[in-house]
Amino acid sequence: MHKVRSGNQEVTIDSGVYGVSCVEKDPGNRSFYFYIAAESDNCPEDLGLEQYSVPACTWAVFENKGAMPNSLVESEMYAFMNWLPNSNYTHANAPEMEVYPQRDFPGEGTLTEFWLPLKEKE
């Protein structure tokens, strides 16, 4: 849980941390806006934060543990080079996400998830 203070109001954000890669216009273009984000239903306007809504999608989730950023990059490479070409899916032209759940794995490295947005091949 994260607590954010806005004036006299304290807001609790009960989520992990997300990295949101805004590749929805062209997933092949790897130059994109990247948000470091937290999920919230109540974002005080006076904090100067941007709001971004991730659309509902079907997702392939690739969980990994290890040293960052290598473990995350390895899972992304596996997703794009091995899993996706051999699946019945294609990229859904929606944002890709890195998810950092609030769980500790001492001695095993950082737990991360790479979320790949999908749609069925036509």
Residue frames as a rotation matrix with the C-alpha (Angstrom) as fourth column:
MET 1
0.577 0.817 0.000 0.00
0.817 -0.577 0.000 0.00
0.000 0.000 -1.000 0.00
HIS 2
-0.614 -0.715 0.334 1.14
0.718 -0.682 -0.141 3.50
0.329 0.153 0.932 -0.79
LYS 3
0.322 0.685 -0.653 -0.07
0.834 -0.532 -0.147 6.63
-0.448 -0.498 -0.743 0.97
VAL 4
-0.505 -0.369 0.780 -0.25
0.721 -0.677 0.146 9.91
0.474 0.637 0.608 -0.89
ARG 5
-0.215 0.402 -0.890 -1.01
0.711 -0.560 -0.425 13.22
-0.669 -0.724 -0.166 0.84
SER 6
-0.458 0.204 0.865 -3.06
0.661 -0.572 0.485 15.84
0.594 0.794 0.127 -0.97
GLY 7
-0.130 0.359 0.924 -3.64
-0.446 -0.854 0.269 18.91
0.886 -0.377 0.271 1.18
ASN 8
-0.307 0.104 0.946 -5.38
-0.944 0.096 -0.317 17.59
-0.124 -0.990 0.069 4.31
GLN 9
0.744 0.668 0.020 -6.46
-0.648 0.728 -0.222 14.40
-0.163 0.152 0.975 2.59
GLU 10
-0.468 -0.843 0.264 -4.48
-0.719 0.538 0.440 11.16
-0.513 0.016 -0.858 2.69
VAL 11
0.579 0.621 -0.528 -5.21
-0.815 0.459 -0.354 8.67
0.022 0.635 0.772 -0.09
THR 12
-0.123 -0.572 0.811 -4.21
-0.426 0.768 0.478 5.02
-0.896 -0.287 -0.338 0.08
ILE 13
0.294 0.106 -0.950 -3.32
-0.940 0.215 -0.266 3.36
0.176 0.971 0.163 -3.19
ASP 14
0.192 -0.127 0.973 -3.53
-0.497 0.842 0.208 -0.40
-0.846 -0.524 0.099 -2.76
SER 15
0.997 0.066 -0.050 -1.66
-0.076 0.488 -0.869 -1.66
-0.032 0.870 0.492 -5.81
GLY 16
0.252 -0.951 0.180 1.71
0.781 0.310 0.543 -2.66
-0.572 0.004 0.820 -7.03
VAL 17
-0.016 -0.360 -0.933 3.78
-0.372 -0.864 0.340 -0.49
-0.928 0.352 -0.120 -9.27
TYR 18
0.616 0.290 0.733 3.34
0.557 0.497 -0.665 -0.59
-0.557 0.818 0.145 -13.04
GLY 19
-0.594 -0.630 -0.500 5.45
-0.117 -0.547 0.829 0.38
-0.796 0.551 0.251 -16.00
VAL 20
0.454 0.826 0.334 3.15
0.359 0.174 -0.917 1.22
-0.816 0.536 -0.218 -18.91
SER 21
-0.724 -0.690 0.011 4.67
0.206 -0.200 0.958 1.26
-0.658 0.696 0.287 -22.40
CYS 22
0.243 0.875 -0.418 2.37
-0.173 -0.385 -0.907 3.26
-0.954 0.293 0.058 -24.67
VAL 23
-0.805 -0.593 0.015 2.94
-0.171 0.256 0.951 1.31
-0.568 0.763 -0.308 -27.90
GLU 24
-0.067 0.905 0.420 -0.69
0.310 0.419 -0.853 1.12
-0.948 0.073 -0.308 -28.98
LYS 25
0.546 0.279 -0.790 -0.22
-0.558 -0.583 -0.591 3.18
-0.625 0.764 -0.163 -32.17
ASP 26
0.600 -0.431 -0.674 2.68
-0.553 0.385 -0.739 1.06
0.578 0.816 -0.008 -33.50
PRO 27
0.923 -0.198 0.328 4.00
-0.172 0.550 0.817 -1.86
-0.343 -0.811 0.474 -31.42
GLY 28
0.624 -0.722 0.297 6.94
0.764 0.486 -0.424 -2.19
0.162 0.492 0.856 -33.81
ASN 29
0.217 -0.518 0.827 8.17
-0.009 -0.848 -0.529 1.31
0.976 0.108 -0.188 -32.95
ARG 30
0.273 -0.171 -0.947 10.14
0.870 0.463 0.168 0.92
0.409 -0.870 0.276 -29.73
SER 31
-0.919 -0.375 0.121 10.32
0.295 -0.858 -0.420 4.68
0.261 -0.350 0.900 -29.12
PHE 32
0.003 1.000 -0.012 7.27
0.456 0.010 0.890 5.43
0.890 -0.008 -0.456 -26.95
TYR 33
-0.033 0.112 0.993 5.95
-0.757 -0.652 0.048 7.18
0.653 -0.750 0.106 -23.87
PHE 34
-0.298 -0.121 -0.947 6.55
0.425 0.872 -0.246 5.22
0.855 -0.475 -0.209 -20.66
TYR 35
0.292 0.469 0.834 4.60
-0.604 -0.585 0.541 5.78
0.741 -0.661 0.112 -17.46
ILE 36
-0.854 -0.301 -0.424 5.59
0.197 0.568 -0.799 4.69
0.481 -0.766 -0.426 -13.98
ALA 37
-0.253 0.923 0.292 2.15
-0.556 -0.385 0.737 4.17
0.792 0.024 0.610 -12.53
ALA 38
-0.980 0.184 0.077 -0.01
0.039 0.557 -0.830 2.95
-0.196 -0.810 -0.553 -9.67
GLU 39
-0.475 0.879 0.053 -3.63
0.507 0.223 0.832 1.90
0.719 0.422 -0.552 -9.86
SER 40
-0.892 0.226 -0.391 -6.09
0.253 -0.466 -0.848 4.23
-0.373 -0.855 0.359 -8.20
ASP 41
-0.135 0.924 0.358 -9.80
0.945 0.011 0.326 5.00
0.297 0.383 -0.875 -8.30
ASN 42
0.876 0.409 -0.255 -9.23
0.479 -0.796 0.370 8.27
-0.051 -0.446 -0.893 -6.45
CYS 43
-0.174 -0.963 0.208 -6.45
0.973 -0.200 -0.114 10.51
0.151 0.183 0.971 -7.77
PRO 44
0.373 0.303 -0.877 -6.44
0.557 -0.829 -0.050 13.97
-0.742 -0.470 -0.478 -6.19
GLU 45
0.752 0.025 0.659 -6.26
0.624 -0.348 -0.699 16.59
0.212 0.937 -0.277 -8.93
ASP 46
0.923 -0.349 0.164 -3.97
-0.373 -0.915 0.154 18.95
0.096 -0.204 -0.974 -7.04
LEU 47
0.507 -0.782 0.363 -1.03
0.129 0.485 0.865 16.52
-0.852 -0.392 0.346 -7.11
GLY 48
0.242 -0.394 -0.887 -0.28
-0.847 -0.532 0.005 17.33
-0.473 0.750 -0.462 -10.75
LEU 49
-0.553 -0.415 0.722 -0.32
-0.106 0.895 0.433 13.68
-0.826 0.163 -0.539 -11.78
GLU 50
-0.539 0.373 -0.755 -1.39
-0.823 -0.043 0.566 12.46
0.179 0.927 0.330 -15.22
GLN 51
0.021 0.597 0.802 -4.17
-0.448 0.723 -0.526 9.92
-0.894 -0.349 0.282 -15.52
TYR 52
-0.529 -0.187 -0.828 -3.97
-0.831 0.310 0.461 7.14
0.171 0.932 -0.319 -18.09
SER 53
0.310 0.707 0.636 -6.54
-0.704 0.620 -0.347 4.38
-0.639 -0.340 0.690 -18.53
VAL 54
-0.841 -0.538 -0.058 -5.38
-0.470 0.673 0.571 1.01
-0.269 0.507 -0.819 -19.79
PRO 55
-0.025 0.898 -0.440 -8.09
-0.963 0.096 0.250 -0.58
0.267 0.430 0.862 -21.94
ALA 56
0.378 0.249 0.892 -9.51
-0.516 0.856 -0.020 -4.00
-0.769 -0.453 0.452 -21.15
CYS 57
0.055 -0.450 -0.892 -7.57
-0.948 0.258 -0.188 -6.68
0.314 0.855 -0.412 -23.05
THR 58
0.991 -0.079 -0.104 -6.68
0.099 0.974 0.203 -10.30
0.086 -0.211 0.974 -23.18
TRP 59
0.458 -0.872 0.174 -3.17
-0.886 -0.463 0.014 -10.57
0.068 -0.161 -0.985 -21.75
ALA 60
0.603 -0.490 -0.630 -0.33
0.375 0.871 -0.318 -13.09
0.704 -0.044 0.709 -21.82
VAL 61
0.798 -0.308 0.517 1.50
-0.593 -0.554 0.585 -12.72
0.106 -0.773 -0.625 -18.51
PHE 62
0.428 -0.773 -0.468 5.16
0.277 0.605 -0.747 -13.74
0.860 0.191 0.473 -18.29
GLU 63
0.966 -0.064 0.252 6.34
-0.260 -0.295 0.919 -13.93
0.016 -0.953 -0.302 -14.67
ASN 64
0.367 -0.899 -0.240 10.02
0.354 0.374 -0.857 -13.84
0.860 0.230 0.455 -13.87
LYS 65
0.971 -0.215 -0.107 12.35
0.039 -0.299 0.953 -13.53
-0.237 -0.930 -0.282 -10.91
GLY 66
0.321 -0.930 0.178 15.93
0.946 0.306 -0.106 -12.37
0.044 0.203 0.978 -11.02
ALA 67
-0.404 -0.598 -0.692 18.27
0.576 -0.754 0.315 -9.45
-0.710 -0.272 0.650 -11.37
MET 68
0.747 0.662 0.063 16.75
0.523 -0.526 -0.671 -6.38
-0.411 0.535 -0.739 -13.00
PRO 69
0.048 0.868 -0.494 16.65
-0.833 -0.238 -0.499 -5.34
-0.551 0.436 0.712 -15.76
ASN 70
-0.764 -0.493 -0.417 18.00
-0.646 0.583 0.493 -8.56
0.000 0.645 -0.764 -17.30
SER 71
-0.809 0.474 0.348 15.20
0.322 0.852 -0.412 -10.84
-0.492 -0.222 -0.842 -16.09
LEU 72
0.163 0.901 -0.401 12.53
-0.002 -0.407 -0.914 -8.51
-0.987 0.150 -0.065 -17.46
VAL 73
-0.038 -0.258 -0.965 14.29
-0.927 -0.353 0.131 -8.09
-0.374 0.900 -0.225 -20.82
GLU 74
-0.942 -0.336 0.029 14.69
-0.310 0.897 0.315 -11.87
-0.131 0.288 -0.949 -21.11
SER 75
-0.434 0.850 0.299 10.96
0.463 0.495 -0.735 -12.42
-0.773 -0.180 -0.608 -20.56
GLU 76
0.332 0.522 -0.786 10.08
-0.411 -0.670 -0.618 -9.74
-0.849 0.528 -0.008 -23.13
MET 77
-0.419 -0.572 -0.705 12.43
-0.893 0.118 0.435 -11.31
-0.165 0.812 -0.560 -25.70
TYR 78
-0.929 0.145 0.342 10.93
0.129 0.989 -0.068 -14.75
-0.348 -0.019 -0.937 -25.04
ALA 79
-0.048 0.993 -0.112 7.40
0.219 -0.099 -0.971 -13.33
-0.974 -0.071 -0.213 -25.42
PHE 80
0.418 0.232 -0.878 8.13
-0.631 -0.622 -0.465 -11.64
-0.654 0.748 -0.113 -28.75
MET 81
-0.276 -0.677 -0.682 10.60
-0.961 0.185 0.206 -14.06
-0.013 0.712 -0.702 -30.32
ASN 82
-0.984 -0.148 -0.101 9.30
-0.147 0.989 -0.020 -17.45
0.103 -0.005 -0.995 -29.16
TRP 83
-0.650 0.757 0.063 5.86
0.366 0.385 -0.847 -17.40
-0.666 -0.528 -0.528 -27.62
LEU 84
-0.021 0.725 -0.688 3.93
-0.385 -0.641 -0.664 -14.90
-0.923 0.250 0.293 -29.78
PRO 85
-0.382 -0.119 -0.916 4.98
-0.923 0.007 0.384 -16.24
-0.039 0.993 -0.113 -33.23
ASN 86
-0.907 -0.017 -0.420 3.96
-0.078 0.989 0.126 -19.77
0.413 0.147 -0.899 -32.15
SER 87
-0.703 0.706 -0.089 0.62
0.199 0.076 -0.977 -18.76
-0.683 -0.705 -0.194 -30.62
ASN 88
-0.235 0.738 0.632 -2.82
0.967 0.109 0.232 -18.10
0.102 0.666 -0.739 -32.09
TYR 89
0.641 0.448 -0.623 -2.47
0.609 -0.791 0.058 -14.43
-0.467 -0.417 -0.780 -31.14
THR 90
-0.072 -0.641 0.764 -1.01
0.754 -0.536 -0.378 -11.17
0.652 0.549 0.522 -32.33
HIS 91
-0.864 -0.289 -0.413 -0.26
0.492 -0.664 -0.564 -7.88
-0.111 -0.690 0.715 -30.56
ALA 92
0.027 0.999 -0.044 -3.53
0.991 -0.032 -0.128 -6.10
-0.129 -0.041 -0.991 -29.67
ASN 93
-0.375 -0.233 0.897 -2.21
0.470 -0.882 -0.032 -2.57
0.799 0.410 0.440 -30.30
ALA 94
0.867 0.481 0.128 -2.69
0.085 -0.397 0.914 -1.71
0.491 -0.782 -0.385 -26.64
PRO 95
0.335 -0.791 0.511 -0.07
-0.875 -0.462 -0.142 -0.72
0.349 -0.400 -0.848 -24.05
GLU 96
0.181 -0.399 -0.899 2.37
0.301 0.893 -0.335 -3.32
0.936 -0.210 0.281 -22.79
MET 97
0.698 0.122 0.706 2.87
-0.561 -0.519 0.645 -3.42
0.445 -0.846 -0.293 -19.05
GLU 98
-0.494 -0.736 -0.462 5.53
0.080 0.491 -0.867 -4.28
0.866 -0.466 -0.184 -16.53
VAL 99
0.648 0.707 0.283 3.93
-0.296 -0.109 0.949 -5.24
0.702 -0.699 0.138 -13.24
TYR 100
-0.574 -0.819 -0.008 5.85
-0.188 0.140 -0.972 -5.20
0.797 -0.556 -0.234 -9.96
PRO 101
0.436 0.822 -0.366 3.65
0.182 0.318 0.930 -7.09
0.881 -0.473 -0.011 -7.46
GLN 102
0.163 -0.306 0.938 3.97
-0.857 -0.515 -0.020 -6.34
0.489 -0.800 -0.346 -3.78
ARG 103
0.999 0.039 -0.014 5.59
-0.028 0.883 0.469 -9.63
0.031 -0.469 0.883 -2.84
ASP 104
0.290 -0.951 0.108 9.09
-0.951 -0.273 0.146 -10.26
-0.109 -0.145 -0.983 -1.57
PHE 105
0.971 -0.131 -0.198 11.28
0.089 0.974 -0.210 -13.19
0.221 0.187 0.957 -2.57
PRO 106
0.600 -0.787 0.142 14.47
-0.693 -0.423 0.584 -12.76
-0.400 -0.449 -0.799 -0.53
GLY 107
-0.212 -0.839 0.501 17.49
-0.300 0.543 0.784 -14.27
-0.930 0.016 -0.366 -2.28
GLU 108
-0.026 0.264 0.964 15.59
0.747 0.646 -0.157 -14.89
-0.664 0.716 -0.214 -5.54
GLY 109
-0.910 -0.308 0.278 15.71
0.415 -0.676 0.609 -11.42
0.000 0.669 0.743 -7.01
THR 110
-0.670 0.665 -0.330 12.91
-0.518 -0.737 -0.435 -9.10
-0.532 -0.121 0.838 -8.00
LEU 111
-0.382 0.661 0.646 9.56
0.701 0.663 -0.263 -10.52
-0.602 0.353 -0.716 -9.09
THR 112
-0.577 0.274 -0.770 8.25
-0.547 -0.829 0.115 -8.85
-0.607 0.487 0.628 -12.25
GLU 113
-0.002 0.613 0.790 5.57
0.588 0.640 -0.495 -9.66
-0.809 0.464 -0.361 -14.79
PHE 114
-0.898 -0.159 -0.409 5.54
-0.246 -0.589 0.769 -8.65
-0.364 0.792 0.490 -18.44
TRP 115
-0.028 0.967 0.254 1.97
0.281 0.252 -0.926 -8.25
-0.959 0.046 -0.279 -19.71
LEU 116
-0.956 -0.287 -0.056 1.54
-0.006 -0.170 0.985 -8.54
-0.292 0.943 0.161 -23.47
PRO 117
-0.135 0.971 -0.199 -1.83
-0.536 -0.240 -0.809 -7.38
-0.833 -0.003 0.553 -24.91
LEU 118
-0.890 -0.234 0.391 -3.34
0.093 0.746 0.659 -9.91
-0.446 0.623 -0.643 -27.32
LYS 119
0.154 0.937 -0.314 -5.98
-0.811 -0.062 -0.581 -10.40
-0.564 0.344 0.751 -29.96
GLU 120
0.265 -0.002 0.964 -6.70
0.227 0.972 -0.061 -13.58
-0.937 0.235 0.258 -31.91
LYS 121
-0.805 -0.565 -0.183 -5.06
-0.104 -0.169 0.980 -13.94
-0.585 0.808 0.078 -35.31
GLU 122
0.164 0.889 -0.427 -7.44
-0.693 -0.205 -0.692 -13.41
-0.702 0.409 0.582 -38.18
